[in-house]
Amino acid sequence: MRKAMIAISTALLVSGSALAQAPTTPTPPAQSEPSDNEKAGTIKSVSVVDMDALPAAAQEQVTQRSKAQPAGQIQRIQATIENEPKLKSALATKGFTSRDVVLASLDNDGELTIVAKRAS
């Protein structure tokens, strides 16, 4: 799970999430404290949202954010989810697979929100 948290955090940092405002050269942490990457990458809870259940305005925002992601970003997130049983299970509970994921966002409180859309 730790690898998945770091991989998703890194992917989200690259895509310009709120975590991207972290300092670019953090000071070395003390050994007893987790590093900034570990703090930023700690997933405390996962929410899976069906894009079709969102209001039209929210769907448009998700579409715009997903289009603004760097090339290959969503594939890296999907691969990370596919290799992490807890995340894969959260999607399966809602009837989705990693291929249905269009956007993922990790907030500062450790809430990972995954937006998925069934292929039509």
C-alpha positions in Angstrom: 0.0 0.0 0.0 2.9 2.3 0.8 4.2 2.0 -2.8 0.7 2.9 -4.1 0.4 5.9 -1.9 3.7 7.3 -3.0 3.0 6.5 -6.7 -0.4 8.2 -6.6 1.0 11.1 -4.6 3.8 11.5 -7.1 1.3 11.3 -10.0 -0.9 13.9 -8.4 2.0 16.2 -7.7 3.0 16.1 -11.4 -0.6 16.7 -12.5 -0.8 20.0 -10.5 -3.0 19.0 -7.6 -3.1 21.1 -4.4 -0.1 19.1 -3.1 2.0 20.6 -5.9 2.5 23.7 -3.7 4.9 21.8 -1.4 8.4 23.2 -1.3 10.6 21.9 -4.1 13.6 21.5 -1.8 12.3 20.3 1.6 14.7 20.3 4.5 15.8 16.8 5.5 13.4 15.5 8.2 14.5 14.0 11.5 14.7 10.2 11.4 11.7 9.8 13.7 9.4 11.9 11.5 8.0 10.8 8.2 9.3 12.7 5.2 7.1 15.3 3.3 6.5 12.7 0.6 5.3 10.1 3.1 3.0 12.7 4.8 1.6 13.9 1.4 1.3 10.3 0.3 -0.7 9.0 3.2 -4.1 7.8 2.1 -6.4 7.7 5.0 -9.6 7.1 3.1 -10.8 6.4 -0.4 -13.9 7.7 -2.1 -15.1 6.5 -5.5 -17.3 8.8 -7.4 -19.4 7.9 -10.4 -18.9 10.7 -12.9 -22.4 10.2 -14.3 -23.9 10.9 -10.8 -22.2 14.4 -10.7 -24.1 17.6 -11.6 -23.3 18.8 -15.2 -21.1 21.6 -13.9 -19.0 19.2 -11.9 -18.8 16.8 -14.8 -17.4 19.6 -16.9 -14.8 20.4 -14.3 -13.7 16.8 -14.1 -13.5 16.6 -17.9 -11.3 19.8 -18.0 -9.0 18.6 -15.2 -8.6 15.2 -16.9 -7.7 16.8 -20.2 -5.2 19.0 -18.5 -3.2 16.0 -17.1 0.2 15.4 -18.5 0.4 12.7 -21.2 0.3 9.2 -19.7 -0.7 10.4 -16.3 -4.0 8.6 -16.1 -2.4 5.4 -17.3 0.1 5.6 -14.4 -2.7 6.2 -11.9 -4.7 3.3 -13.4 -1.6 1.0 -13.2 -1.0 2.0 -9.6 -4.6 1.3 -8.7 -4.5 -2.1 -10.6 -1.5 -3.1 -8.5 -3.0 -2.0 -5.1 -5.7 -4.5 -3.9 -7.3 -2.0 -1.5 -7.8 0.6 -4.2 -8.8 -1.9 -6.8 -11.4 -3.3 -4.3 -12.8 0.2 -3.6 -13.5 0.6 -7.3 -14.9 -2.9 -7.7 -17.3 -2.2 -4.8 -18.8 0.5 -6.9 -18.8 -1.6 -10.1 -15.7 0.0 -11.7 -12.3 -1.2 -12.8 -9.0 0.8 -13.0 -9.7 1.4 -16.7 -12.8 3.4 -15.8 -10.8 5.9 -13.8 -10.7 9.4 -15.3 -9.3 11.4 -12.4 -7.8 10.9 -8.9 -7.1 13.6 -6.4 -5.5 13.3 -3.0 -6.2 16.2 -0.5 -4.1 17.4 2.4 -6.2 15.3 4.8 -5.4 12.1 3.1 -8.7 11.7 1.3 -8.2 10.1 -2.1 -11.1 10.8 -4.4 -11.3 8.6 -7.5 -13.7 9.7 -10.3 -14.7 6.9 -12.6 -16.9 6.7 -15.7 -18.2 3.6 -17.2 -17.3 3.1 -20.9 -20.2 3.7 -23.1 
